[in-house]
Amino acid sequence: MSKKISALSAGSLVKLNENGVAKKYIMLGYNHYGKAEVTLLRKDAVGNRAYNACQSGYNVYNGNSLDSFCNEQHIQCLDPVIRACLVNVPIPTTDGHVNGTWSATVRNLMRKCFSLSAAEVGNGGSDGTAFSYLSTRANRIAYHDETTTAVLWWLRSPYSSNNYRAYYVYTDGSVDVLDDDVYYGDYCARPALALSSEILVSDSADSSGCYTIASAPAGEEYQKVNGVWMRMC
């Protein structure tokens, strides 16, 4: 038996393969961005990365190192059937400091994989709507991959009073502003995915407490063979 992924409650865990290795993602909600999508957040952080490795003192998310990692690099490690089910959604994003001048304008960037904003983790602000699951501080805590070591992880929100800073989530789940330059790679990426709500998952969680992908809208092109998604045509 299977059911639609959109039927899962917030906080449910879903297994997705990254380069063939199962990783846990947290179900955050359905239709948050108005595209009939489900939003999944990686349970653990991926690793240390700069907010903007290309330019010191430039806290614009659009096209920066963090944005490129999520929407370009991280996507490529997912199973092809999951990549085929990604949905382009409008994520509200504050412009930030542009050429030394702060811009509070919020624009919708179309992304399939992205970093969450301060507003989306329940810290307030105009760059998004809070996911109810993340309004609880403990639910924001992320760890180094497959460990119990809590880490600091980036949000996409720039800080208005200093062009060298951006928001992040601390190890206790609180939201703060980076003390160092956005150029430094001392904080972690934690990608969120927008996926088709037509994906089917197992009817119940496995022994690790996770639901697994049973079928997907791209199923005619991709099929599961011995537990591995393969392109059939």
C-alpha positions as a Markdown table, in Angstrom:
| # | Residue | x | y | z |
|---|---|---|---|---|
| 1 | Met | 0.0 | 0.0 | 0.0 |
| 2 | Ser | 1.1 | 3.6 | -0.6 |
| 3 | Lys | -0.2 | 7.1 | -0.1 |
| 4 | Lys | 0.5 | 10.6 | -1.4 |
| 5 | Ile | 3.4 | 12.4 | 0.1 |
| 6 | Ser | 1.1 | 15.4 | 0.8 |
| 7 | Ala | -0.8 | 13.2 | 3.3 |
| 8 | Leu | 2.2 | 13.1 | 5.6 |
| 9 | Ser | 2.1 | 15.3 | 8.7 |
| 10 | Ala | 4.7 | 18.0 | 9.3 |
| 11 | Gly | 7.8 | 16.5 | 11.0 |
| 12 | Ser | 7.5 | 13.2 | 9.2 |
| 13 | Leu | 10.8 | 11.8 | 7.8 |
| 14 | Val | 11.2 | 10.8 | 4.2 |
| 15 | Lys | 14.2 | 8.9 | 2.7 |
| 16 | Leu | 15.7 | 10.3 | -0.5 |
| 17 | Asn | 18.9 | 8.9 | -2.1 |
| 18 | Glu | 21.9 | 11.2 | -2.5 |
| 19 | Asn | 24.4 | 9.6 | -4.8 |
| 20 | Gly | 22.8 | 6.3 | -4.0 |
| 21 | Val | 22.9 | 6.7 | -0.2 |
| 22 | Ala | 19.6 | 7.2 | 1.7 |
| 23 | Lys | 19.4 | 10.5 | 3.6 |
| 24 | Lys | 16.6 | 11.7 | 5.8 |
| 25 | Tyr | 14.4 | 14.7 | 4.9 |
| 26 | Ile | 11.8 | 16.4 | 7.1 |
| 27 | Met | 8.3 | 17.1 | 5.7 |
| 28 | Leu | 7.5 | 20.7 | 6.4 |
| 29 | Gly | 4.2 | 21.3 | 4.6 |
| 30 | Tyr | 2.0 | 21.2 | 1.5 |
| 31 | Asn | 1.3 | 24.0 | -0.9 |
| 32 | His | 3.4 | 26.5 | 1.1 |
| 33 | Tyr | 4.5 | 28.3 | -2.1 |
| 34 | Gly | 1.2 | 27.9 | -4.0 |
| 35 | Lys | 2.4 | 25.3 | -6.6 |
| 36 | Ala | 0.7 | 22.2 | -5.0 |
| 37 | Glu | 4.2 | 21.2 | -3.9 |
| 38 | Val | 5.5 | 19.6 | -0.7 |
| 39 | Thr | 8.5 | 21.1 | 1.0 |
| 40 | Leu | 11.1 | 18.8 | 2.4 |
| 41 | Leu | 14.1 | 20.0 | 4.5 |
| 42 | Arg | 17.3 | 18.0 | 4.8 |
| 43 | Lys | 17.4 | 16.6 | 8.4 |
| 44 | Asp | 21.2 | 17.0 | 8.7 |
| 45 | Ala | 23.4 | 19.8 | 7.3 |
| 46 | Val | 25.4 | 19.1 | 4.2 |
| 47 | Gly | 28.7 | 20.7 | 5.2 |
| 48 | Asn | 30.4 | 24.0 | 5.8 |
| 49 | Arg | 29.9 | 26.6 | 3.0 |
| 50 | Ala | 30.2 | 30.3 | 2.6 |
| 51 | Tyr | 27.1 | 32.4 | 2.1 |
| 52 | Asn | 28.9 | 34.2 | -0.7 |
| 53 | Ala | 32.4 | 32.9 | -1.4 |
| 54 | Cys | 32.8 | 35.1 | -4.5 |
| 55 | Gln | 32.6 | 38.5 | -2.9 |
| 56 | Ser | 33.3 | 39.7 | 0.7 |
| 57 | Gly | 30.7 | 42.0 | 2.2 |
| 58 | Tyr | 28.0 | 41.2 | -0.4 |
| 59 | Asn | 25.0 | 39.7 | 1.4 |
| 60 | Val | 22.6 | 39.1 | -1.6 |
| 61 | Tyr | 21.2 | 35.6 | -1.8 |
| 62 | Asn | 20.2 | 35.7 | -5.5 |
| 63 | Gly | 23.0 | 33.9 | -7.3 |
| 64 | Asn | 25.4 | 33.7 | -4.4 |
| 65 | Ser | 27.4 | 30.6 | -3.4 |
| 66 | Leu | 24.7 | 29.2 | -1.1 |
| 67 | Asp | 22.0 | 29.7 | -3.7 |
| 68 | Ser | 24.1 | 28.1 | -6.4 |
| 69 | Phe | 25.0 | 25.1 | -4.2 |
| 70 | Cys | 21.3 | 24.4 | -3.4 |
| 71 | Asn | 19.7 | 24.9 | -6.8 |
| 72 | Glu | 22.5 | 23.6 | -9.0 |
| 73 | Gln | 24.9 | 21.3 | -7.2 |
| 74 | His | 22.8 | 19.6 | -4.5 |
| 75 | Ile | 20.0 | 18.7 | -7.0 |
| 76 | Gln | 22.5 | 16.7 | -9.0 |
| 77 | Cys | 23.1 | 14.2 | -6.2 |
| 78 | Leu | 19.5 | 13.2 | -6.1 |
| 79 | Asp | 18.0 | 10.2 | -7.8 |
| 80 | Pro | 16.9 | 11.1 | -11.4 |
| 81 | Val | 13.2 | 10.3 | -10.6 |
| 82 | Ile | 13.3 | 12.8 | -7.7 |
| 83 | Arg | 15.0 | 15.4 | -9.9 |
| 84 | Ala | 12.2 | 14.9 | -12.4 |
| 85 | Cys | 9.7 | 15.6 | -9.7 |
| 86 | Leu | 11.2 | 18.9 | -8.4 |
| 87 | Val | 8.9 | 21.9 | -8.7 |
| 88 | Asn | 10.0 | 25.5 | -9.4 |
| 89 | Val | 8.4 | 27.6 | -6.6 |
| 90 | Pro | 8.5 | 31.3 | -5.9 |
| 91 | Ile | 10.6 | 31.9 | -2.7 |
| 92 | Pro | 10.4 | 35.4 | -1.3 |
| 93 | Thr | 13.9 | 36.8 | -0.9 |
| 94 | Thr | 15.1 | 40.2 | 0.3 |
| 95 | Asp | 17.5 | 42.0 | -2.1 |
| 96 | Gly | 20.1 | 42.8 | 0.5 |
| 97 | His | 23.0 | 45.1 | 0.1 |
| 98 | Val | 23.5 | 46.0 | -3.5 |
| 99 | Asn | 26.5 | 48.1 | -4.5 |
| 100 | Gly | 26.8 | 49.3 | -0.8 |
| 101 | Thr | 23.1 | 50.3 | -0.5 |
| 102 | Trp | 20.6 | 48.3 | 1.4 |
| 103 | Ser | 17.4 | 47.3 | -0.4 |
| 104 | Ala | 14.5 | 45.8 | 1.6 |
| 105 | Thr | 12.7 | 44.9 | -1.6 |
| 106 | Val | 11.4 | 41.3 | -1.5 |
| 107 | Arg | 11.4 | 39.5 | -4.8 |
| 108 | Asn | 10.1 | 36.0 | -5.7 |
| 109 | Leu | 13.0 | 33.9 | -7.0 |
| 110 | Met | 12.0 | 30.7 | -8.8 |
| 111 | Arg | 13.9 | 27.8 | -7.2 |
| 112 | Lys | 13.6 | 24.0 | -6.9 |
| 113 | Cys | 16.1 | 23.7 | -4.0 |
| 114 | Phe | 16.9 | 26.6 | -1.7 |
| 115 | Ser | 17.9 | 27.8 | 1.8 |
| 116 | Leu | 15.0 | 28.8 | 4.1 |
| 117 | Ser | 14.5 | 32.4 | 5.2 |
| 118 | Ala | 14.4 | 33.8 | 8.7 |
| 119 | Ala | 10.7 | 34.4 | 8.3 |
| 120 | Glu | 10.1 | 30.7 | 7.3 |
| 121 | Val | 11.8 | 29.4 | 10.5 |
| 122 | Gly | 9.5 | 31.6 | 12.6 |
| 123 | Asn | 11.8 | 34.6 | 13.2 |
| 124 | Gly | 9.5 | 37.1 | 11.6 |
| 125 | Gly | 10.2 | 39.4 | 8.7 |
| 126 | Ser | 8.8 | 39.9 | 5.2 |
| 127 | Asp | 10.7 | 37.3 | 3.3 |
| 128 | Gly | 8.2 | 34.4 | 3.6 |
| 129 | Thr | 5.7 | 32.7 | 5.8 |
| 130 | Ala | 6.6 | 30.6 | 8.7 |
| 131 | Phe | 6.5 | 26.8 | 8.5 |
| 132 | Ser | 4.6 | 25.9 | 11.7 |
| 133 | Tyr | 6.9 | 22.9 | 12.4 |
| 134 | Leu | 9.9 | 25.3 | 12.6 |
| 135 | Ser | 8.3 | 27.7 | 14.9 |
| 136 | Thr | 9.5 | 25.4 | 17.7 |
| 137 | Arg | 13.2 | 26.2 | 18.4 |
| 138 | Ala | 14.2 | 22.5 | 19.0 |
| 139 | Asn | 12.8 | 21.6 | 15.6 |
| 140 | Arg | 15.3 | 24.0 | 13.9 |
| 141 | Ile | 18.4 | 22.2 | 15.2 |
| 142 | Ala | 20.6 | 20.6 | 12.5 |
| 143 | Tyr | 23.5 | 18.2 | 12.9 |
| 144 | His | 26.6 | 17.2 | 11.0 |
| 145 | Asp | 25.6 | 14.4 | 8.6 |
| 146 | Glu | 24.7 | 11.2 | 10.6 |
| 147 | Thr | 26.1 | 12.6 | 13.9 |
| 148 | Thr | 24.8 | 14.1 | 17.1 |
| 149 | Thr | 26.9 | 17.2 | 16.7 |
| 150 | Ala | 24.8 | 20.3 | 16.3 |
| 151 | Val | 25.9 | 22.9 | 13.7 |
| 152 | Leu | 25.2 | 26.5 | 12.7 |
| 153 | Trp | 23.3 | 26.6 | 9.4 |
| 154 | Trp | 22.7 | 29.4 | 6.9 |
| 155 | Leu | 19.4 | 31.1 | 6.2 |
| 156 | Arg | 19.0 | 33.0 | 2.9 |
| 157 | Ser | 18.0 | 36.3 | 4.7 |
| 158 | Pro | 20.5 | 39.2 | 4.6 |
| 159 | Tyr | 21.1 | 41.5 | 7.5 |
| 160 | Ser | 20.0 | 45.1 | 7.0 |
| 161 | Ser | 22.5 | 46.9 | 9.2 |
| 162 | Asn | 25.7 | 45.3 | 7.9 |
| 163 | Asn | 26.5 | 44.2 | 4.4 |
| 164 | Tyr | 29.0 | 41.6 | 5.8 |
| 165 | Arg | 26.3 | 39.7 | 7.6 |
| 166 | Ala | 23.4 | 37.3 | 7.1 |
| 167 | Tyr | 21.0 | 35.3 | 9.4 |
| 168 | Tyr | 21.7 | 31.7 | 10.5 |
| 169 | Val | 20.3 | 29.1 | 13.0 |
| 170 | Tyr | 22.5 | 28.5 | 16.1 |
| 171 | Thr | 23.2 | 25.1 | 17.6 |
| 172 | Asp | 20.3 | 25.5 | 20.1 |
| 173 | Gly | 17.8 | 26.4 | 17.3 |
| 174 | Ser | 17.8 | 30.1 | 18.0 |
| 175 | Val | 18.1 | 32.5 | 15.0 |
| 176 | Asp | 20.9 | 35.0 | 15.0 |
| 177 | Val | 23.0 | 37.2 | 12.8 |
| 178 | Leu | 26.5 | 36.1 | 11.5 |
| 179 | Asp | 29.3 | 37.8 | 13.4 |
| 180 | Asp | 31.8 | 37.1 | 10.7 |
| 181 | Asp | 32.0 | 38.0 | 7.0 |
| 182 | Val | 29.6 | 36.1 | 4.6 |
| 183 | Tyr | 32.7 | 35.3 | 2.7 |
| 184 | Tyr | 33.9 | 32.8 | 5.3 |
| 185 | Gly | 32.7 | 29.1 | 5.1 |
| 186 | Asp | 32.2 | 28.5 | 8.8 |
| 187 | Tyr | 28.4 | 27.7 | 8.6 |
| 188 | Cys | 26.5 | 24.9 | 7.0 |
| 189 | Ala | 24.1 | 24.5 | 4.1 |
| 190 | Arg | 20.8 | 22.8 | 4.8 |
| 191 | Pro | 18.8 | 22.5 | 1.5 |
| 192 | Ala | 15.0 | 22.5 | 1.2 |
| 193 | Leu | 13.3 | 20.8 | -1.8 |
| 194 | Ala | 10.0 | 21.6 | -3.5 |
| 195 | Leu | 8.6 | 18.3 | -4.8 |
| 196 | Ser | 5.5 | 17.2 | -6.6 |
| 197 | Ser | 2.7 | 16.3 | -4.2 |
| 198 | Glu | 1.8 | 13.4 | -6.6 |
| 199 | Ile | 4.7 | 11.3 | -5.3 |
| 200 | Leu | 3.6 | 8.2 | -3.5 |
| 201 | Val | 5.3 | 7.0 | -0.3 |
| 202 | Ser | 5.1 | 3.9 | 1.7 |
| 203 | Asp | 1.9 | 3.5 | 3.8 |
| 204 | Ser | 3.9 | 3.3 | 7.0 |
| 205 | Ala | 7.4 | 4.3 | 8.3 |
| 206 | Asp | 10.3 | 1.8 | 8.2 |
| 207 | Ser | 12.4 | 0.7 | 11.2 |
| 208 | Ser | 14.3 | 4.0 | 11.1 |
| 209 | Gly | 11.1 | 6.0 | 11.3 |
| 210 | Cys | 11.2 | 7.1 | 7.7 |
| 211 | Tyr | 8.8 | 6.8 | 4.8 |
| 212 | Thr | 10.2 | 5.7 | 1.4 |
| 213 | Ile | 9.3 | 6.7 | -2.1 |
| 214 | Ala | 7.1 | 4.1 | -3.7 |
| 215 | Ser | 6.1 | 5.7 | -7.0 |
| 216 | Ala | 6.4 | 9.1 | -8.7 |
| 217 | Pro | 4.8 | 11.1 | -11.5 |
| 218 | Ala | 7.9 | 10.3 | -13.6 |
| 219 | Gly | 7.2 | 6.6 | -13.1 |
| 220 | Glu | 6.7 | 5.9 | -16.8 |
| 221 | Glu | 10.2 | 7.1 | -17.5 |
| 222 | Tyr | 11.8 | 5.8 | -14.3 |
| 223 | Gln | 11.1 | 2.6 | -12.5 |
| 224 | Lys | 12.5 | 1.1 | -9.3 |
| 225 | Val | 14.6 | -2.0 | -10.0 |
| 226 | Asn | 16.0 | -3.8 | -7.0 |
| 227 | Gly | 15.5 | -0.7 | -5.0 |
| 228 | Val | 17.3 | 1.6 | -7.5 |
| 229 | Trp | 15.5 | 4.1 | -9.8 |
| 230 | Met | 16.4 | 3.5 | -13.4 |
| 231 | Arg | 15.5 | 5.3 | -16.6 |
| 232 | Met | 13.5 | 2.9 | -18.7 |
| 233 | Cys | 13.3 | 4.8 | -22.0 |
